[in-house]
């Protein structure tokens, strides 16, 4: 690794201070080393297959070797009633505090009688973690490094899984942005786009780029950000399904995962209609960001990074995703993009000859035309045609073309501009060159897969690589979760579990700060919540503790958009507005749903109910899958279809 400082002095002082607070201004440049078997792609696959192989070996050991040993050493007196075992575990844990044993036993028996079956199971699970461990210290130290390795592979797997989903749905998700013309369609498209690429950061980045290019209004972008907030919670919902082998773990894990969903949906229910009635997010953030200045093109500001520069080379070594293709699709440059920068006056001159009604109606100039092609008063700069052709009357309203008209030698055609001055009068049946060869075509037909082993060595297609990587990453994800939980049962048992319970159970607002800090570090709320979900599934973290950790992650993920806004080179005010709208949407949601205990119970009760549905004797195992498809695919998909039909 080598470091290079590239911070522009032209960045506003406030922006520099914020970027300094969020992270270093140093740009970390990865040195990939020699090509071949020593590359990061090979290393990433080796790390993933080590995890998968270790999981298989442990499962074989648990299923056959250990089970036989337990049968040989079996003593009839080893059988305990589950509730009695839970009481004894609680009693053993509490006895160390000096409380009278008989009092503890009677109290625990009374408590267990008052609680539901689920609450008893949760108490038993937590009590088992608090029992002293008889494992040797050196073994725990070794397992700590093993767990850290599994966490590293877990983060790498999430990154690779995101690439797989982007390869499968990147072009389709980018096309979704074409019909954003009302709050409901914006919300649903935000959900679908985020689910398809498994990253709210990617969706938010596309939204910011569209707003920065005047392709999308801030008002519609706000509702898309709300949808992205819901869509990003699908990752930890998928992670929770990895606990399907144990119904109590699945119930706890699914509740911990869906508390994120429920909270985000409740926030949307409150703020979407309010912001639809009056765009207070847009108005408020404009006043906060109206003085922001762009970073100059010749000396741009550098976006601070944390763990991503270390994970990204390995992920890209397996498969690299070309996000520019998705941007071309989302911005509507599939037909062509003019590479010449014309002034607004020149664009008005072009518009006057290609648009009808004295240049005011441009709807018929091209089959791909959208309202976003227009900037206030004129066509956008990059929408200029390659050539315009006049008819017998000298009118060019039907002659807009990005490519050279068939049968014409475009090397000899007349230039539309003589320097910067347009031609005074158009001749009949004449082709005029505007952008000419400076028009780039075929931008959307390019492959999303641009590098890595999947491209360079295996020569895979987008769909082939996406399918392979998604299956591999989902397998690795389940294996990482299994190993982390398996080894944590040794490491965190006893005193370490008490310390963790004390920290996360101390104060809800402290948990918000913890979730915020972790998410700033990994720059992804999906990674934070997906990492915490297994701990909640095994009973180490309660649902009441999981909620504020999730809220902190919600705030932390908005800082990715803010850091992106600090380095934009055009329309920084709109970019900052979108980023700040995302931030305040989550802050206001916390203010509404967290401080008051009665309000806090609403998302908690909703998540508990969803978790309890996984214990249904007939449909429990399939409920998480049905829920995920209905909430994240079917409902948004139907609404998107209605929006497309209405727009057409």
RASULKA-V381490 format. One line per field, one symbol per residue. ss: DSSP state (H for helix, E for strand, L for the rest). phi: phi as a letter, one per 40 degrees, with the letter a starting at -180 (. if undefined). burial: 1 if it has 16 or more other ideal C-beta (glycine too) atoms within 10 Angstrom, else 0. A space follows every 10 residues. Layout:
ss: ???
phi: ???
burial: ???
//
This chain:
ss: LEEEELLLLL LLHHHHHHHH HHLLLEEEEL LLLLLLLLLH HHHHHHHHHH HHHHHHHHHH HHHHHHHHHH HHLLLHHHLL LHHHHHHHHH HHHHHLLLLL HHHHHHHHHH HHHHLLHHHH HHHHHHHHHH LLLLLLHHHH HHHHHHHHHH HHHHHHHHHH HHHHHHHHHH HHHHHHHHHL LLHHHHHHHH HHHHHHHLLH HHHHHHHHHH HHLLLLLHHH HHHHHHHHHH HLLHHHHHHH HHHLLLHHHH HHHHHHHHHH HHHHHHHHHH HHHHHHHLLH HHHHHHHHHL LLLLLLLLLL LLLLLLLHHH HHHHHHHHLE ELHHHHHHHH HLLLLLEELL LLLHHHHHHH HHHHLHHHHL ELLLLLLLLL HHHEELLEEL HHHLLLEEEL LLLLLLLLLE ELLLLLLLLL LLLEELEELL EELLLLLLLL EEELLHHHEE LLLLLLLLEE ELHHHHLLLL LHHHHHHHHH HHHHHHHHHH HHHHHHHHHH HLLLHHHHHH HHHHLLLHHH HHHHHHHHHH HHLLHHHHHH HHHHHHHLLL LLHHHHHHHH HHHHHHHHHH HHHHHLLLLL LHHHHHHHHH HHHHHHHHHH HHHLLLHHHH HHHHHHHHHH HHHLLLLLLH HHHHHHHHHH HHHHHHHHHH HHHHHHHL
phi: .bbacbbccc cdcccccccc ccicccccbc ccgcchcccc cccccccccc cccccccccc cccbcccccc ccccbdcccb cdcccccccc cccccccgcd cccccccccc ccccccdccc cccccccccc cccccccccc cccdcccccc cccccccccc cdccccccbc ccccccccbc badccccccc ccccccbfac cccccccccc cccgcacccc cdcccdcccc cccccccccc ccbccbcccc cccccccccc ccccccccdc cccccccacc ccccccccbc ccbcccccac cbccbbcdcc cddcccccab bccccccdcc cgcccibccb cccccccccc cccbbcffgc bbcccaccdb ccccbdgacc dcccccabbc cccgbbcbbc acbcdcgbcc cbccccbcgb bcccbcccfb bbcbcfcccc bgcccccccb agddccbcfc cdcccccccc cccccccccc cccccccccc cccgdccccc ccccccaccc cdcccccccc ccfacccccc ccdcccccgc bcccccdccc cccdcccccc ccccccbcba fcccccdccc dcccdccccc ccbbccdccc cccccccccc cccccdcbbd ccddccdccc cbbccccccc cccccccc
burial: 0000001100 1100110110 0110101100 0000000011 1111101100 1101100100 0000000000 0000000000 0010011111 1011000000 0001101100 0100000101 1111111111 0010000001 0011001011 0111111111 1111111111 1011111111 0011111111 1111111111 1111111111 1111111111 1111111111 1111111111 1111001111 1111111111 1111111100 1100100010 1100110010 0101100001 1111100100 1111111111 1110111111 1111111100 0100011011 1011100010 0100110011 0111000111 1111111111 0000011011 1101000000 0010011000 0100010001 1111110011 0011000111 0111110001 0100110111 0111111111 1111111111 1111011001 1001000100 1101110111 0111111111 1111111111 1110111111 1111111111 1111111100 1111111111 1111110111 0011000001 0011011101 1111100001 1011001100 1100010011 00100000
//
